Protein backbone atom coordinates (compact mmCIF):
# COMPACT_ATOMS: atom_id res chain seq x y z
CA UNK A 1 0.00 0.00 0.00
CA UNK A 2 1.45 3.38 -0.98
CA UNK A 3 1.91 5.84 1.83
CA UNK A 4 -0.77 8.49 2.12
CA UNK A 5 1.89 11.12 2.72
CA UNK A 6 1.58 13.28 -0.37
CA UNK A 7 4.51 13.94 -2.64
CA UNK A 8 5.20 17.63 -3.03
CA UNK A 9 3.19 19.32 -5.77
CA UNK A 10 1.28 16.13 -6.56
CA UNK A 11 4.19 14.61 -8.46
CA UNK A 12 3.63 11.07 -7.18
CA UNK A 13 1.06 10.15 -9.86
CA UNK A 14 3.12 11.47 -12.83
CA UNK A 15 6.22 9.71 -11.53
CA UNK A 16 4.39 6.41 -11.12
CA UNK A 17 2.75 6.87 -14.55
CA UNK A 18 6.22 7.11 -16.04
CA UNK A 19 7.38 4.06 -14.06
CA UNK A 20 4.40 2.02 -15.28
CA UNK A 21 4.90 2.59 -19.01
CA UNK A 22 8.67 2.51 -18.72
CA UNK A 23 8.20 -0.96 -17.21
CA UNK A 24 6.23 -2.07 -20.26
CA UNK A 25 8.85 -0.56 -22.58
CA UNK A 26 11.96 -1.73 -20.76
CA UNK A 27 12.00 -5.35 -21.91
CA UNK A 28 11.80 -4.27 -25.54
CA UNK A 29 15.09 -2.41 -25.00
CA UNK A 30 16.53 -4.45 -22.11
CA UNK A 31 20.23 -3.63 -21.71
CA UNK A 32 21.02 -6.94 -19.99
CA UNK A 33 19.50 -9.40 -22.47
CA UNK A 34 17.86 -7.88 -25.59
CA UNK A 35 20.56 -5.41 -26.60
CA UNK A 36 23.50 -7.78 -25.95
CA UNK A 37 21.75 -10.64 -27.79
CA UNK A 38 20.92 -8.22 -30.62
CA UNK A 39 24.62 -7.38 -30.96
CA UNK A 40 25.59 -11.07 -30.86
CA UNK A 41 22.98 -11.96 -33.51
CA UNK A 42 24.28 -9.09 -35.65
CA UNK A 43 27.72 -10.74 -35.61
CA UNK A 44 29.38 -9.11 -32.61
CA UNK A 45 32.06 -10.90 -30.57
CA UNK A 46 33.29 -10.59 -26.95
CA UNK A 47 35.24 -7.41 -27.72
CA UNK A 48 32.24 -5.75 -29.37
CA UNK A 49 30.15 -6.82 -26.39
CA UNK A 50 32.68 -5.32 -23.99
CA UNK A 51 32.61 -1.95 -25.73
CA UNK A 52 28.82 -2.00 -25.89
CA UNK A 53 28.54 -2.77 -22.17
CA UNK A 54 31.05 -0.03 -21.36
CA UNK A 55 28.95 2.48 -23.29
CA UNK A 56 25.63 1.41 -21.76
CA UNK A 57 26.82 1.17 -18.15
CA UNK A 58 30.04 3.05 -17.62
CA UNK A 59 30.20 5.51 -20.49
CA UNK A 60 26.76 6.93 -19.86
CA UNK A 61 27.63 7.31 -16.17
CA UNK A 62 30.80 9.21 -17.00
CA UNK A 63 28.84 11.58 -19.21
CA UNK A 64 26.70 12.42 -16.19
CA UNK A 65 29.65 14.43 -14.89
CA UNK A 66 29.69 16.59 -18.00
CA UNK A 67 25.91 16.99 -17.96
CA UNK A 68 25.87 17.81 -14.24
CA UNK A 69 28.32 20.64 -14.89
CA UNK A 70 25.96 22.02 -17.53
CA UNK A 71 22.71 21.94 -15.56
CA UNK A 72 23.50 21.66 -11.84
CA UNK A 73 23.20 25.44 -11.42
CA UNK A 74 19.76 25.55 -13.06
CA UNK A 75 16.93 26.06 -10.52
CA UNK A 76 14.52 24.14 -12.78
CA UNK A 77 15.54 20.99 -14.65
CA UNK A 78 12.30 19.63 -16.12
CA UNK A 79 13.06 20.76 -19.68
CA UNK A 80 16.38 18.91 -19.61
CA UNK A 81 14.55 15.79 -18.45
CA UNK A 82 12.21 16.07 -21.43
CA UNK A 83 15.09 16.62 -23.86
CA UNK A 84 16.80 13.50 -22.55
CA UNK A 85 13.82 11.16 -22.80
CA UNK A 86 12.83 12.47 -26.25
CA UNK A 87 16.33 11.75 -27.56
CA UNK A 88 16.02 8.20 -26.20
CA UNK A 89 12.75 7.79 -28.12
CA UNK A 90 14.46 8.97 -31.33
CA UNK A 91 17.40 6.59 -30.78
CA UNK A 92 15.09 3.58 -30.36
CA UNK A 93 13.11 4.44 -33.49
CA UNK A 94 16.38 4.84 -35.41
CA UNK A 95 17.44 1.34 -34.25
CA UNK A 96 14.14 -0.03 -35.52
CA UNK A 97 14.71 1.54 -38.95
CA UNK A 98 18.29 0.28 -38.95
CA UNK A 99 17.29 -3.36 -38.45
CA UNK A 100 14.38 -3.06 -40.87
CA UNK A 101 16.86 -2.09 -43.61
CA UNK A 102 19.80 -4.17 -42.32
CA UNK A 103 19.59 -6.69 -45.18
CA UNK A 104 20.88 -4.02 -47.53
CA UNK A 105 24.07 -3.30 -45.57
CA UNK A 106 27.14 -5.27 -44.55
CA UNK A 107 27.73 -6.72 -41.09
CA UNK A 108 30.45 -4.18 -40.25
CA UNK A 109 28.28 -1.20 -41.18
CA UNK A 110 25.35 -2.63 -39.22
CA UNK A 111 27.45 -3.01 -36.07
CA UNK A 112 28.85 0.52 -36.52
CA UNK A 113 25.38 2.08 -36.66
CA UNK A 114 24.23 -0.07 -33.72
CA UNK A 115 27.03 1.51 -31.68
CA UNK A 116 26.05 5.02 -32.84
CA UNK A 117 22.39 4.70 -31.86
CA UNK A 118 23.05 2.79 -28.63
CA UNK A 119 25.48 5.57 -27.66
CA UNK A 120 22.78 8.18 -28.30
CA UNK A 121 20.31 6.09 -26.31
CA UNK A 122 22.69 5.67 -23.36
CA UNK A 123 24.07 9.21 -23.21
CA UNK A 124 20.64 10.84 -23.48
CA UNK A 125 19.54 8.58 -20.62
CA UNK A 126 22.44 9.87 -18.52
CA UNK A 127 21.41 13.44 -19.38
CA UNK A 128 17.81 12.78 -18.31
CA UNK A 129 18.87 11.01 -15.12
CA UNK A 130 20.53 14.12 -13.67
CA UNK A 131 17.24 15.99 -13.78
CA UNK A 132 15.14 12.98 -12.77
CA UNK A 133 17.07 12.38 -9.55
CA UNK A 134 16.92 16.07 -8.69
CA UNK A 135 13.14 16.32 -9.24
CA UNK A 136 12.41 13.11 -7.32
CA UNK A 137 14.56 14.34 -4.45
CA UNK A 138 12.60 17.60 -4.27
CA UNK A 139 9.22 15.94 -4.65
CA UNK A 140 9.39 12.95 -2.31
CA UNK A 141 10.82 13.33 1.17
CA UNK A 142 11.75 11.38 4.28
CA UNK A 143 10.03 8.03 5.00
CA UNK A 144 7.90 8.36 1.86
CA UNK A 145 11.00 7.69 -0.23
CA UNK A 146 11.31 4.05 0.77
CA UNK A 147 7.64 3.48 0.04
CA UNK A 148 7.92 5.29 -3.30
CA UNK A 149 10.95 3.31 -4.44
CA UNK A 150 9.40 0.04 -3.27
CA UNK A 151 6.07 0.79 -4.99
CA UNK A 152 7.94 1.87 -8.10
CA UNK A 153 9.90 -1.40 -8.06
CA UNK A 154 6.69 -3.48 -7.79
CA UNK A 155 5.03 -1.54 -10.62
CA UNK A 156 8.17 -1.85 -12.68
CA UNK A 157 8.58 -5.56 -11.97
CA UNK A 158 4.91 -6.35 -12.74
CA UNK A 159 5.08 -4.36 -15.98
CA UNK A 160 8.27 -5.99 -17.17
CA UNK A 161 6.90 -9.45 -16.35
CA UNK A 162 3.92 -8.84 -18.63
CA UNK A 163 6.08 -7.43 -21.39
CA UNK A 164 8.65 -10.23 -20.99
CA UNK A 165 5.98 -12.74 -22.04
CA UNK A 166 5.26 -10.69 -25.16
CA UNK A 167 8.93 -10.13 -26.00
CA UNK A 168 9.63 -13.86 -25.71
CA UNK A 169 6.86 -14.65 -28.19
CA UNK A 170 7.93 -11.94 -30.63
CA UNK A 171 11.54 -13.10 -30.64
CA UNK A 172 10.49 -16.63 -31.57
CA UNK A 173 7.62 -15.66 -33.90
CA UNK A 174 9.56 -13.28 -36.16
CA UNK A 175 12.81 -13.85 -38.01
CA UNK A 176 15.98 -11.79 -37.57
CA UNK A 177 16.24 -8.84 -38.15
CA UNK A 178 12.49 -8.13 -38.21
CA UNK A 179 12.06 -9.32 -34.62
CA UNK A 180 14.48 -6.74 -33.25
CA UNK A 181 13.09 -4.01 -35.53
CA UNK A 182 9.59 -4.63 -34.15
CA UNK A 183 10.85 -4.72 -30.55
CA UNK A 184 12.50 -1.31 -30.93
CA UNK A 185 9.39 0.21 -32.55
CA UNK A 186 7.29 -0.91 -29.58
CA UNK A 187 9.95 0.35 -27.15
CA UNK A 188 9.91 3.78 -28.80
CA UNK A 189 6.11 3.96 -28.71
CA UNK A 190 5.78 2.89 -25.07
CA UNK A 191 8.56 5.23 -23.96
CA UNK A 192 6.67 8.06 -25.67
CA UNK A 193 3.60 7.27 -23.57
CA UNK A 194 5.77 7.06 -20.44
CA UNK A 195 7.16 10.53 -21.14
CA UNK A 196 3.67 12.03 -20.78
CA UNK A 197 4.08 11.67 -17.03
CA UNK A 198 7.07 14.02 -17.13
CA UNK A 199 5.07 16.66 -18.98
CA UNK A 200 2.69 16.77 -15.96
CA UNK A 201 5.44 17.25 -13.39
CA UNK A 202 5.34 20.45 -11.38
CA UNK A 203 8.82 21.52 -10.37
CA UNK A 204 9.61 24.00 -7.63
CA UNK A 205 12.70 26.12 -8.27
CA UNK A 206 15.48 25.51 -5.78
CA UNK A 207 18.62 27.27 -4.73
CA UNK A 208 21.41 25.59 -6.62
CA UNK A 209 25.14 25.86 -6.96
CA UNK A 210 26.67 28.61 -9.07
CA UNK A 211 27.52 27.77 -12.63
CA UNK A 212 30.95 26.19 -13.00
CA UNK A 213 33.09 25.39 -16.02
CA UNK A 214 33.79 21.71 -16.59
CA UNK A 215 37.36 22.22 -15.34
CA UNK A 216 36.17 23.85 -12.10
CA UNK A 217 33.58 21.14 -11.71
CA UNK A 218 36.28 18.47 -12.02
CA UNK A 219 38.60 20.19 -9.55
CA UNK A 220 35.74 20.47 -7.05
CA UNK A 221 35.22 16.69 -6.88
CA UNK A 222 38.17 15.77 -4.59
CA UNK A 223 37.05 18.29 -1.96
CA UNK A 224 33.45 17.04 -2.10
CA UNK A 225 34.60 13.44 -1.67
CA UNK A 226 36.99 14.36 1.15
CA UNK A 227 34.35 16.34 3.04
CA UNK A 228 31.66 13.69 2.75
CA UNK A 229 32.72 10.24 3.93
CA UNK A 230 29.42 8.80 2.75
CA UNK A 231 30.07 10.03 -0.78
CA UNK A 232 33.50 8.36 -0.75
CA UNK A 233 32.11 4.98 0.31
CA UNK A 234 29.21 5.39 -2.10
CA UNK A 235 31.65 5.79 -5.00
CA UNK A 236 33.67 2.77 -3.88
CA UNK A 237 30.47 0.78 -3.53
CA UNK A 238 29.08 1.47 -7.00
CA UNK A 239 32.47 0.59 -8.50
CA UNK A 240 32.83 -2.79 -6.79
CA UNK A 241 29.23 -3.93 -6.42
CA UNK A 242 28.29 -2.44 -9.78
CA UNK A 243 30.40 -5.10 -11.48
CA UNK A 244 27.43 -7.40 -10.97
CA UNK A 245 25.69 -5.49 -13.76
CA UNK A 246 28.74 -5.56 -16.05
CA UNK A 247 29.04 -9.35 -16.03
CA UNK A 248 25.53 -10.17 -17.26
CA UNK A 249 26.22 -9.64 -21.01
CA UNK A 250 29.27 -11.92 -20.74
CA UNK A 251 27.19 -14.55 -18.93
CA UNK A 252 24.88 -14.46 -21.96
CA UNK A 253 27.84 -14.85 -24.32
CA UNK A 254 29.06 -17.83 -22.29
CA UNK A 255 25.60 -19.36 -22.74
CA UNK A 256 26.03 -18.96 -26.50
CA UNK A 257 29.27 -20.94 -26.36
CA UNK A 258 27.81 -23.65 -24.13
CA UNK A 259 24.28 -24.13 -25.44
CA UNK A 260 23.86 -21.92 -28.50
CA UNK A 261 21.76 -18.78 -28.24
CA UNK A 262 18.29 -19.58 -29.53
CA UNK A 263 15.56 -16.96 -29.34
CA UNK A 264 13.66 -19.22 -26.95
CA UNK A 265 16.67 -19.21 -24.61
CA UNK A 266 17.01 -15.41 -24.85
CA UNK A 267 13.32 -15.11 -24.00
CA UNK A 268 13.74 -17.44 -21.02
CA UNK A 269 16.66 -15.37 -19.71
CA UNK A 270 14.52 -12.23 -19.92
CA UNK A 271 11.46 -13.87 -18.37
CA UNK A 272 13.37 -15.40 -15.44
CA UNK A 273 15.23 -12.18 -14.74
CA UNK A 274 11.91 -10.36 -14.68
CA UNK A 275 10.43 -12.98 -12.34
CA UNK A 276 13.28 -12.37 -9.90
CA UNK A 277 12.68 -8.62 -10.08
CA UNK A 278 8.97 -9.10 -9.40
CA UNK A 279 9.50 -11.33 -6.37
CA UNK A 280 12.07 -8.91 -4.94
CA UNK A 281 9.82 -5.93 -5.66
CA UNK A 282 6.85 -7.43 -3.82
CA UNK A 283 9.08 -8.22 -0.86
CA UNK A 284 10.47 -4.68 -0.80
CA UNK A 285 7.00 -3.14 -0.89
CA UNK A 286 5.71 -5.33 1.95
CA UNK A 287 8.64 -4.42 4.19
CA UNK A 288 9.27 -0.90 2.86
CA UNK A 289 8.98 0.70 6.30
CA UNK A 290 11.29 -1.79 7.98
CA UNK A 291 14.14 -2.60 5.62
CA UNK A 292 17.44 -0.78 5.76
CA UNK A 293 19.46 0.06 2.70
CA UNK A 294 22.43 -1.75 4.25
CA UNK A 295 20.45 -4.99 4.35
CA UNK A 296 19.57 -4.64 0.67
CA UNK A 297 23.21 -4.04 -0.17
CA UNK A 298 24.21 -7.22 1.66
CA UNK A 299 21.70 -9.22 -0.39
CA UNK A 300 22.93 -7.56 -3.59
CA UNK A 301 26.54 -8.31 -2.67
CA UNK A 302 25.93 -12.02 -2.10
CA UNK A 303 24.01 -12.40 -5.37
CA UNK A 304 26.46 -10.38 -7.46
CA UNK A 305 29.41 -12.46 -6.23
CA UNK A 306 27.48 -15.70 -6.78
CA UNK A 307 26.37 -15.14 -10.39
CA UNK A 308 29.77 -15.36 -12.17
CA UNK A 309 30.73 -18.46 -10.17
CA UNK A 310 27.33 -20.06 -10.84
CA UNK A 311 27.77 -19.52 -14.58
CA UNK A 312 30.97 -21.57 -14.39
CA UNK A 313 29.42 -24.29 -12.22
CA UNK A 314 26.24 -24.61 -14.33
CA UNK A 315 27.82 -24.46 -17.79
CA UNK A 316 26.94 -28.13 -18.46
CA UNK A 317 23.22 -27.75 -17.65
CA UNK A 318 21.02 -25.36 -19.62
CA UNK A 319 18.22 -25.63 -17.03
CA UNK A 320 20.50 -24.79 -14.08
CA UNK A 321 22.18 -22.03 -16.10
CA UNK A 322 18.87 -20.29 -16.73
CA UNK A 323 18.24 -20.10 -12.96
CA UNK A 324 21.10 -17.59 -12.72
CA UNK A 325 18.80 -15.00 -14.25
CA UNK A 326 16.31 -15.32 -11.40
CA UNK A 327 19.14 -14.32 -9.06
CA UNK A 328 20.12 -11.58 -11.50
CA UNK A 329 16.61 -10.12 -11.29
CA UNK A 330 16.64 -10.14 -7.47
CA UNK A 331 20.09 -8.54 -7.50
CA UNK A 332 19.04 -5.77 -9.86
CA UNK A 333 15.88 -4.94 -7.89
CA UNK A 334 17.64 -4.77 -4.51
CA UNK A 335 20.74 -3.00 -5.84
CA UNK A 336 18.79 -0.37 -7.78
CA UNK A 337 16.45 0.37 -4.84
CA UNK A 338 19.34 0.71 -2.39
CA UNK A 339 21.63 2.77 -4.62
CA UNK A 340 18.90 5.23 -5.67
CA UNK A 341 17.73 5.66 -2.08
CA UNK A 342 21.21 6.16 -0.64
CA UNK A 343 22.09 8.86 -3.18
CA UNK A 344 19.02 10.83 -2.11
CA UNK A 345 19.90 10.39 1.57
CA UNK A 346 23.50 11.61 1.32
CA UNK A 347 22.68 14.63 -0.86
CA UNK A 348 20.65 17.83 -0.50
CA UNK A 349 18.50 19.89 -2.87
CA UNK A 350 21.47 22.18 -3.54
CA UNK A 351 24.03 19.50 -4.40
CA UNK A 352 21.93 16.57 -5.62
CA UNK A 353 22.57 17.14 -9.34
CA UNK A 354 26.26 17.60 -8.57
CA UNK A 355 26.43 14.39 -6.55
CA UNK A 356 24.63 12.50 -9.31
CA UNK A 357 27.26 13.70 -11.77
CA UNK A 358 30.07 12.79 -9.38
CA UNK A 359 28.62 9.31 -8.87
CA UNK A 360 28.59 8.82 -12.63
CA UNK A 361 32.16 10.05 -13.07
CA UNK A 362 33.33 7.99 -10.12
CA UNK A 363 31.92 4.81 -11.61
CA UNK A 364 35.26 4.11 -13.30
CA UNK A 365 35.58 0.36 -12.76
CA UNK A 366 32.19 -0.37 -14.31
CA UNK A 367 33.40 1.50 -17.40
CA UNK A 368 36.85 -0.06 -17.65
CA UNK A 369 35.94 -3.65 -16.84
CA UNK A 370 33.82 -4.38 -19.95
CA UNK A 371 36.48 -2.76 -22.16
CA UNK A 372 39.21 -5.12 -20.95
CA UNK A 373 37.02 -8.12 -20.12
CA UNK A 374 36.51 -9.06 -23.76
CA UNK A 375 40.27 -9.16 -24.36
CA UNK A 376 40.94 -10.98 -21.06
CA UNK A 377 38.31 -13.62 -21.77
CA UNK A 378 39.71 -14.24 -25.25
CA UNK A 379 43.24 -14.67 -23.87
CA UNK A 380 42.67 -16.21 -20.40
CA UNK A 381 39.23 -17.76 -20.62
CA UNK A 382 36.12 -17.27 -18.51
CA UNK A 383 37.26 -19.07 -15.34
CA UNK A 384 40.01 -16.72 -14.07
CA UNK A 385 38.14 -13.59 -15.17
CA UNK A 386 34.87 -14.54 -13.48
CA UNK A 387 36.63 -15.66 -10.28
CA UNK A 388 38.48 -12.33 -10.14
CA UNK A 389 35.20 -10.43 -10.62
CA UNK A 390 33.57 -12.26 -7.72
CA UNK A 391 36.53 -11.46 -5.45
CA UNK A 392 36.36 -7.75 -6.30
CA UNK A 393 32.61 -7.72 -5.63
CA UNK A 394 33.21 -9.26 -2.20
CA UNK A 395 35.33 -6.20 -1.32
CA UNK A 396 32.02 -4.30 -1.24
CA UNK A 397 31.39 -5.81 2.21
CA UNK A 398 33.77 -3.31 3.79
CA UNK A 399 32.17 -0.35 2.01
CA UNK A 400 28.65 -1.47 2.97
CA UNK A 401 29.66 -1.61 6.65
CA UNK A 402 31.12 1.90 6.58
CA UNK A 403 28.51 3.88 4.67
CA UNK A 404 25.92 5.67 6.80
CA UNK A 405 22.68 5.31 4.86
CA UNK A 406 20.27 5.93 7.73
CA UNK A 407 20.73 9.64 8.33
CA UNK A 408 18.06 11.77 6.67
CA UNK A 409 19.69 14.79 5.06
CA UNK A 410 16.48 16.31 3.71
CA UNK A 411 13.71 16.88 6.22
N, C-alpha and C positions, 0 to 999 in steps of 0.2 A: 504494500500500500504506500503510495507516495505521500510524503509529509504534507500536511496542510499549511505549513509555513510558506507564505507566498514568495516566489522569486521577485526581485525588484523589477518594477515596471512591467510585470506580467510576461516576462520573457521565458517562463518555464514551458508554456505550450509551444511557442515557435521552436525552441531548442529541441523539444521532444519530437515535434513534427519532422525536423531535419533528421534526427536520429532514426526515426521510423523508416523513412524512404531511403536514407543512406544505407540502412541495413538491407533493404531489398536490392539496392544497387550493388552493394559491396562484393557479393559473390561473382557478379558478372565481370568484375575487375580485380579479383582477389590477388593481392601481391604475393601471397605465400604459395598458391597452387596454380591459378589460372594463368597469370602472367609468366611465371617461370616455365610452365608446361607449354605455353604458346611459343616462347623463345626456343625451347627444345624441339618442338614440332617444326619450327621454321628452319631448323638446321643448326642451332646454336650448340656450343660445347661448354665444358666447365669454365673456361676462361670468359666466354661471353656471359655466362650465368653469373660469374663473380662480378663483372663490371655492372651488369644489370642490377644485382642486389645492392651493390655499393651506391648506385644512383638512387634507388628507391628508398633505401634505409638511411645510409650515411650521408650521401650527397645532398639530399633534400634537407637533412638536419643542419648540415654546414651552411646551407644557403639561408637558414633562419637567422644566422648572425647578421648577414648582410641586410636582410629584410628588416630585422629589428632595428638596425641603425637608421633605416629610412623612415620608419613609422612609429618608433617608440615615443617620440615627442608629440605625436598627434593626440589631442584630447579625445577625438572620436575616430574609431577604426572600422566602422561598419562597411564603408565603401571599399576598403581594401579587402575585407572578407568577401564581398561580392565579386570583386575583380578576380580573386584567387579561385573561387569555386566555378566561375564562368569559364576561366581558362582551362580548368580541368574537364569541363563538359566538352569544350572544343577539342581538346586532346583526345578524348575517348572517341568522339565522332570521327576524327581524322584517322585513328587506328582502325575503325570499322571500314572506312573507305579504302585504307591501305590493304587490308586483307581481302576485301571484295575484288580488288584489281591486282592481287598479288601474282596471279597466274601469268601476267604479262611482264613481270620483272624477274631478274635473277635473284638467287638466294642471298648473295652479298648485299645487293641493294635493298632487299626486303629487311634484312637484319639492321642495316644502317638506319632506315626510316623508323623501324621499331624503337631503336635507341633514341632517336630525335623526339618522337611523340611521347615515349615513356618519361623522358627527361622533362618535357613540358608539363606532363601530368604530375610528376613528383615535385618539381620546383614550385609550381603554382599551389600545390597542396601545402608546402612549407610556408609560402607567403600567406595563405589563408589562415593557417594555424596560429600565427602570431596574434592576429586579431581575434580569432575564436577564443583562445585561452584568456585573453584580456577581457572580452565581453562576458564570458562565463564567470570569471572571477568577480566582476563588478555586479553581476546579476544574482548570483546564488552564494549565500554566505553561511558560515558556521556549520552547525550540524546538518543543515539541509543539503550540504555538498555530498556527504556520503550517500544519502538517500537518492539524490539526483544521479550520481554516477552509477549507483546500483540499479536504479530503475532504467537508466539509459542502457546499461549493459544487458538487462533482461530484454528490453525492446529490441536492441540490436541483435541479440542472440536468437530471439524468436524469428525476427525478420530474415536473418541470414539462413536459418534452418529451412524456412519455406522456400527461399530462393535457391538454396543448395539443391533441393529436389528438382527444381526446374532446370538449373544449370546442368546437372548430371544427365538429364534426359536430352537436352539440346546438344551436348557434346557427342553423345552416342548417335543421335538421330541424324545430324547433319555431317557432311564430309568436310575435311579441312580443305580450304581455309574458310568456307562459308560459316562453319560453326563459331569460329572466333569473331568473324565479322558481325554476326547476329548478336553475340554476347556483348560486344562493345556498343552496338546501337542501343540495346536495352539499357546498358549501364549509363550511357549518356542521357537517355530519356528519363530514367528514374532519378538520376542526380539533378536533373533540371527541376523535377517536382520537389525534391528535397530542398533545393535552394530557395523555394518560396518561403520557407520558414525564416530564413535570414532576412528576407525583405520586410518581414513583420517585426523584426527586433527593434526595440526602443533602447537607444544607448544614451546613458548620461555622460556628459563630458567629465573628464577627471583631470586633476593636476598631474602632469607627466613631466618626465625629465626634459631638460633643454636639448635642442637638436645638437647632435654630434656628428662630425665626419666619421667615416668608417675607421680611419686611423685612430682617432680619439676613442672611438667605441672599443676598438681592439685593445688599446692600452689601458682602458678602464677595467677590463676583465680580471686581471690578477688581483687588483685591490678588492673587487667585489667578492672574489673567491676567498681571499684571505680574511676578509671581515665577516664572512658568513660561513661558519663551519658546516652548516647544513647543506649549503650550496656545493661545497667541496665534496662532501660524501655523496651528494646526489649525482654529481658528475661522474664520480668513480663508479657509482652503482649502475648508471645507464650504460657505461662502457663495458663493464664486466657482465652484468646480467642481461644486457641487451643483445649479447651474442646468441642467446637462445633464438632470437628472431632471424639472425643472419644465417643460421645453419639449416633452416627449413628448406630453402631451394636446393641445397646440396643433398639433403635427405631424399628429396624427390628424384634428383639425378641418380643417386645410388639405387633407387627403386628401378629406374630405367635399365641400369646395368644388370640388376639381379632378376627382374621379372618381366622386363619390357614395360612400356608406358602406354597402355591402352587407355582409351577415353573412359572406359568403365572404371579403371583403376584411379584415374585422375578425379572422376566424379566421387568415388568412394573416399578418397583423401579429403576432398572438400566437405563432403557430408559428415564425416566422422569428426573433423576439426570443428565444424559448426555445432555438432552435438555436444562436444566438450565445452564449447563456449556457452551454450544454452544451460547446461547443468550448473556450470560455475556461476553464471549470471543469476539464476534462480536462488542459489545458495547465498550469493552476496546480497540480494534484495531482502531475503528473509532475515539476515543477520546484519543489516546495514547499520543499525544503531549500536552494535556491539563489537564488530570486528575492528581491529587496528591495522593500519597500513603495514606495520612491521610483520604481522602475521601473514598477510597476503604476499609480502616479499619473500618470506621463508618458503611458502608453498611454491611460488614462482621459481625460486632458486633450485629447489629439489627437482622440479620438473624439467627445467632448462638443462641441468647437468645430466639428467637421466636420458633425455631424448637422443643425443648423439651416440651414447653407449648402446642404447636399445636398438638403434638402427644397425649397429654392428652385430649384436647378438641375434637379431631376428632376420638377418639377411637371407636365410634359407627357407623362411616361411612367409608367404605373401599375406596370410591371414593375420599372423602376429605382427607383421610389419605395419599393416594398416592401423593397428591399435595405437601406434605412436601418435597418430594424428588426433586421437581423442585427448591424449595428454597435452598435445600442442594447443588444442583449443582451450583447455583449462588454464594452461600457462598464459596464453595471450589475454584471456579475460582478467585473470588476477593481476598480471603485470601491468596491463593498461590501466586498470582501475586504480592501482596503488600509485603508479608513476604520475598520472594526471592529478590525483588528489594531493600528493606530496608537493608538487610544484606550486599548487595554489596555496598550500599551507605555509611554505617558506618564503613566499613573495607577498608584495603589497600592491595596491592599485597603481602606485607610482612606478614601481620597477618590474611589474609582471611581464610586460612585453620584452624588457631588457633581459630578464632571467630566462624567458623562453628562448630568446636568441642565443644566450650563453649556453643553455643546455644543448641546443642544436650544434653549436660550434665545438662544444666539449665532448661531443659524441664521436671521438676520433676513431676508437677501436672498431666500432660498428661499421665505419667507413672503410678502414684499411683492411680489415679481415677478409671481406669478400674479394677484394682486389688481389690479394696474395693467395687466398685459399684455393682458387682454381689452379694456379701454378703448383702449389704445394701438393695438392691431391694428385695431379698428373705425375709429379716426380716421386712422391713418397707413398701415395696411396691414402685411402680413407682412414685406416686404423690409427696411425700416429696423429693425424690432424684432428680427428674427432676426440681422441683421448685428451689431447692438449686443450681443446676447446672446453671440455667438461671441467678440467682442472682450473682453468681461468675463471669459469663461471662460479666455481666453489669459493673463489676468493671474495665473492660478493657477501659472504656470511659476515665478514668483518665490517663491511660498510653498512650492512643492514643493522648491525648491533649499535653502530655509532651515530646513525642519523636520528635526529629528534623530529619525528613526524606526528607529534601529538599536540604541540603548541599551536594555538590558533593565532595567526598573525592578524587577520582581518576580523574585526568584531562587528 
